[in-house]
Amino acid sequence: MRQSLWLTGGSAAVLYLASFVIRREFSLSFSFGGFLLGLLLFAVGYAVLIVLHEACHLLGFRIFGGVPFRKMAYGVNLEMGIAYATTEIPLRNRPMRRALLLPLWLTGVLPGIIGIWLDSQLLILLSAFLIGGAAGDLEMNRQLKKLPDNWLIRDDPEKPKLYAYNPKGKAATQEDGTDSEN
């Protein structure tokens, strides 16, 4: 949670600073109607980008891991308050890491670049929130980097957790889903 907040705040600061440096101007206006409209657009945009974030994981499973779409699942876990994308087929470590990071680039960084280009404060803020929302993916990627590329990584179908398997049959896992002890 703390990492997500730092990523959100840090990326917002960097994106707004980049926008200011490129445009050499900063303006801020406030109206109650504009605030309500902005809040509504942010909520809708955030929901759409979360759906796209999870769809990008599925696309990553397909492109980088060759997983057929029929072997993937997508949904919302209301108890945990999360959207998820998963596959029942284990992927090698490197393709799994790529599938984990694809949404960061497509739903986090890219909207930020477009927001700077269009001078859209809304897109910049949405980008910062989606970059912060990728904290779990970044942490799983960091843990998986400790393992050899030939290890198999299986996604937990119900929790944000990964299981790592040595190709020689020895499993390694811990609470966050990865472990490099084996």
C-alpha positions as a Markdown table, in Angstrom:
| # | Residue | x | y | z |
|---|---|---|---|---|
| 1 | Met | 0.0 | 0.0 | 0.0 |
| 2 | Arg | 2.8 | 2.4 | 0.9 |
| 3 | Gln | 4.7 | 1.6 | -2.3 |
| 4 | Ser | 1.5 | 2.3 | -4.3 |
| 5 | Leu | 1.0 | 5.7 | -2.6 |
| 6 | Trp | 4.6 | 6.7 | -3.3 |
| 7 | Leu | 4.4 | 5.6 | -6.9 |
| 8 | Thr | 1.2 | 7.5 | -7.4 |
| 9 | Gly | 2.5 | 10.7 | -5.8 |
| 10 | Gly | 5.9 | 10.4 | -7.4 |
| 11 | Ser | 4.6 | 9.8 | -10.9 |
| 12 | Ala | 2.1 | 12.6 | -10.6 |
| 13 | Ala | 4.9 | 15.0 | -9.6 |
| 14 | Val | 7.2 | 13.8 | -12.4 |
| 15 | Leu | 4.4 | 14.0 | -15.0 |
| 16 | Tyr | 3.1 | 17.4 | -13.9 |
| 17 | Leu | 6.7 | 18.7 | -13.8 |
| 18 | Ala | 7.4 | 17.3 | -17.3 |
| 19 | Ser | 4.2 | 19.0 | -18.5 |
| 20 | Phe | 5.3 | 22.3 | -17.0 |
| 21 | Val | 8.8 | 22.1 | -18.5 |
| 22 | Ile | 7.5 | 21.2 | -21.9 |
| 23 | Arg | 4.7 | 23.9 | -21.9 |
| 24 | Arg | 6.4 | 26.5 | -19.8 |
| 25 | Glu | 3.1 | 27.4 | -18.2 |
| 26 | Phe | 0.9 | 26.2 | -15.4 |
| 27 | Ser | -2.7 | 27.3 | -14.8 |
| 28 | Leu | -5.2 | 26.2 | -12.3 |
| 29 | Ser | -8.8 | 27.2 | -12.1 |
| 30 | Phe | -11.6 | 26.0 | -9.9 |
| 31 | Ser | -15.4 | 25.9 | -10.2 |
| 32 | Phe | -17.8 | 23.6 | -8.4 |
| 33 | Gly | -19.4 | 22.4 | -11.7 |
| 34 | Gly | -16.0 | 21.8 | -13.2 |
| 35 | Phe | -14.9 | 19.9 | -10.1 |
| 36 | Leu | -18.0 | 17.6 | -10.2 |
| 37 | Leu | -17.5 | 17.0 | -14.0 |
| 38 | Gly | -13.8 | 16.3 | -13.4 |
| 39 | Leu | -14.6 | 13.9 | -10.6 |
| 40 | Leu | -17.1 | 12.0 | -12.7 |
| 41 | Leu | -14.7 | 11.8 | -15.7 |
| 42 | Phe | -11.9 | 10.7 | -13.4 |
| 43 | Ala | -14.1 | 7.9 | -11.9 |
| 44 | Val | -15.2 | 6.7 | -15.3 |
| 45 | Gly | -11.7 | 6.9 | -16.8 |
| 46 | Tyr | -10.2 | 5.1 | -13.8 |
| 47 | Ala | -12.7 | 2.2 | -14.1 |
| 48 | Val | -12.1 | 2.0 | -17.9 |
| 49 | Leu | -8.3 | 2.0 | -17.4 |
| 50 | Ile | -8.5 | -0.7 | -14.6 |
| 51 | Val | -10.4 | -2.9 | -17.0 |
| 52 | Leu | -7.8 | -2.2 | -19.7 |
| 53 | His | -5.0 | -2.9 | -17.2 |
| 54 | Glu | -6.3 | -6.4 | -16.6 |
| 55 | Ala | -7.0 | -6.9 | -20.3 |
| 56 | Cys | -3.3 | -6.0 | -21.0 |
| 57 | His | -2.3 | -8.9 | -18.7 |
| 58 | Leu | -4.4 | -11.3 | -20.8 |
| 59 | Leu | -2.8 | -9.8 | -23.9 |
| 60 | Gly | 0.7 | -10.3 | -22.4 |
| 61 | Phe | -0.1 | -13.9 | -21.5 |
| 62 | Arg | -1.1 | -14.4 | -25.2 |
| 63 | Ile | 1.8 | -12.5 | -26.9 |
| 64 | Phe | 4.7 | -13.4 | -24.6 |
| 65 | Gly | 3.5 | -16.8 | -23.3 |
| 66 | Gly | 1.5 | -18.1 | -26.2 |
| 67 | Val | -1.4 | -18.9 | -23.9 |
| 68 | Pro | -4.7 | -19.5 | -25.8 |
| 69 | Phe | -7.5 | -17.1 | -24.8 |
| 70 | Arg | -9.7 | -20.0 | -23.7 |
| 71 | Lys | -7.1 | -20.8 | -21.0 |
| 72 | Met | -7.4 | -17.4 | -19.4 |
| 73 | Ala | -9.9 | -15.9 | -17.0 |
| 74 | Tyr | -10.9 | -12.3 | -16.1 |
| 75 | Gly | -13.1 | -10.9 | -13.4 |
| 76 | Val | -13.6 | -9.0 | -10.2 |
| 77 | Asn | -13.1 | -10.3 | -6.7 |
| 78 | Leu | -15.6 | -8.1 | -4.7 |
| 79 | Glu | -14.4 | -9.5 | -1.3 |
| 80 | Met | -10.8 | -8.4 | -2.0 |
| 81 | Gly | -11.9 | -5.3 | -4.0 |
| 82 | Ile | -9.7 | -6.2 | -7.0 |
| 83 | Ala | -10.0 | -6.9 | -10.7 |
| 84 | Tyr | -8.0 | -9.8 | -11.9 |
| 85 | Ala | -6.7 | -11.6 | -15.0 |
| 86 | Thr | -5.2 | -15.1 | -14.7 |
| 87 | Thr | -4.2 | -18.1 | -16.7 |
| 88 | Glu | -4.3 | -21.7 | -15.8 |
| 89 | Ile | -1.1 | -22.4 | -17.8 |
| 90 | Pro | 2.2 | -21.8 | -16.2 |
| 91 | Leu | 4.6 | -19.4 | -18.1 |
| 92 | Arg | 8.3 | -19.3 | -18.1 |
| 93 | Asn | 9.7 | -16.5 | -15.9 |
| 94 | Arg | 10.6 | -14.0 | -18.5 |
| 95 | Pro | 7.3 | -14.1 | -20.4 |
| 96 | Met | 5.5 | -13.8 | -17.1 |
| 97 | Arg | 7.5 | -10.7 | -16.1 |
| 98 | Arg | 6.7 | -9.1 | -19.5 |
| 99 | Ala | 3.0 | -9.9 | -19.0 |
| 100 | Leu | 3.1 | -8.3 | -15.5 |
| 101 | Leu | 4.6 | -5.1 | -16.8 |
| 102 | Leu | 2.7 | -4.6 | -20.1 |
| 103 | Pro | -0.2 | -2.9 | -18.3 |
| 104 | Leu | 2.1 | -0.4 | -16.6 |
| 105 | Trp | 3.3 | 0.8 | -20.0 |
| 106 | Leu | 0.0 | 0.7 | -21.8 |
| 107 | Thr | -2.4 | 2.0 | -19.1 |
| 108 | Gly | 0.1 | 4.0 | -16.9 |
| 109 | Val | 2.9 | 5.5 | -18.9 |
| 110 | Leu | 1.3 | 5.9 | -22.3 |
| 111 | Pro | -1.8 | 7.9 | -20.9 |
| 112 | Gly | 0.7 | 10.1 | -19.1 |
| 113 | Ile | 2.6 | 10.9 | -22.3 |
| 114 | Ile | -0.7 | 11.5 | -24.2 |
| 115 | Gly | -1.8 | 13.7 | -21.3 |
| 116 | Ile | 1.3 | 15.8 | -21.5 |
| 117 | Trp | 1.0 | 16.0 | -25.3 |
| 118 | Leu | -2.7 | 17.0 | -25.1 |
| 119 | Asp | -2.2 | 19.2 | -22.0 |
| 120 | Ser | -4.8 | 17.1 | -20.2 |
| 121 | Gln | -4.5 | 17.3 | -16.4 |
| 122 | Leu | -7.1 | 14.5 | -16.2 |
| 123 | Leu | -5.1 | 12.0 | -18.2 |
| 124 | Ile | -1.9 | 12.9 | -16.3 |
| 125 | Leu | -3.7 | 12.2 | -13.0 |
| 126 | Leu | -5.3 | 9.0 | -14.3 |
| 127 | Ser | -1.8 | 7.9 | -15.5 |
| 128 | Ala | -0.3 | 8.6 | -12.0 |
| 129 | Phe | -3.0 | 6.5 | -10.4 |
| 130 | Leu | -2.6 | 3.6 | -12.8 |
| 131 | Ile | 1.2 | 3.7 | -12.3 |
| 132 | Gly | 0.6 | 3.5 | -8.6 |
| 133 | Gly | -1.9 | 0.8 | -9.1 |
| 134 | Ala | 0.8 | -1.3 | -10.8 |
| 135 | Ala | 2.8 | -1.5 | -7.5 |
| 136 | Gly | 1.8 | -5.1 | -7.0 |
| 137 | Asp | 2.9 | -6.0 | -10.5 |
| 138 | Leu | 6.2 | -4.2 | -10.0 |
| 139 | Glu | 6.8 | -6.0 | -6.7 |
| 140 | Met | 6.1 | -9.4 | -8.2 |
| 141 | Asn | 8.4 | -8.6 | -11.2 |
| 142 | Arg | 11.1 | -7.6 | -8.7 |
| 143 | Gln | 10.8 | -10.9 | -6.9 |
| 144 | Leu | 10.7 | -12.9 | -10.2 |
| 145 | Lys | 13.9 | -11.2 | -11.4 |
| 146 | Lys | 15.7 | -13.2 | -8.6 |
| 147 | Leu | 14.8 | -16.5 | -10.3 |
| 148 | Pro | 16.3 | -18.0 | -13.5 |
| 149 | Asp | 14.4 | -17.3 | -16.7 |
| 150 | Asn | 13.7 | -21.0 | -17.3 |
| 151 | Trp | 11.6 | -21.4 | -14.1 |
| 152 | Leu | 7.8 | -21.9 | -14.5 |
| 153 | Ile | 5.5 | -19.4 | -12.9 |
| 154 | Arg | 1.9 | -20.2 | -12.2 |
| 155 | Asp | -0.7 | -17.6 | -11.4 |
| 156 | Asp | -3.0 | -18.2 | -8.5 |
| 157 | Pro | -6.6 | -18.1 | -9.9 |
| 158 | Glu | -8.1 | -16.5 | -6.8 |
| 159 | Lys | -5.4 | -14.3 | -5.1 |
| 160 | Pro | -2.8 | -11.8 | -6.3 |
| 161 | Lys | -0.1 | -14.5 | -5.9 |
| 162 | Leu | 2.4 | -16.4 | -8.0 |
| 163 | Tyr | 4.0 | -19.8 | -7.6 |
| 164 | Ala | 7.5 | -20.5 | -8.9 |
| 165 | Tyr | 8.6 | -23.9 | -10.0 |
| 166 | Asn | 12.1 | -25.1 | -10.7 |
| 167 | Pro | 12.0 | -27.0 | -14.0 |
| 168 | Lys | 13.5 | -29.9 | -12.0 |
| 169 | Gly | 10.3 | -30.1 | -10.1 |
| 170 | Lys | 11.1 | -28.2 | -6.9 |
| 171 | Ala | 8.5 | -25.6 | -6.0 |
| 172 | Ala | 9.2 | -22.3 | -4.2 |
| 173 | Thr | 6.6 | -19.8 | -2.9 |
| 174 | Gln | 5.9 | -17.4 | -0.1 |
| 175 | Glu | 3.1 | -15.0 | 0.9 |
| 176 | Asp | 3.6 | -12.6 | -1.9 |
| 177 | Gly | 3.8 | -15.5 | -4.3 |
| 178 | Thr | 7.5 | -15.7 | -5.1 |
| 179 | Asp | 10.6 | -16.9 | -3.4 |
| 180 | Ser | 14.1 | -17.4 | -4.6 |
| 181 | Glu | 15.4 | -19.8 | -1.9 |
| 182 | Asn | 15.4 | -22.8 | -4.2 |
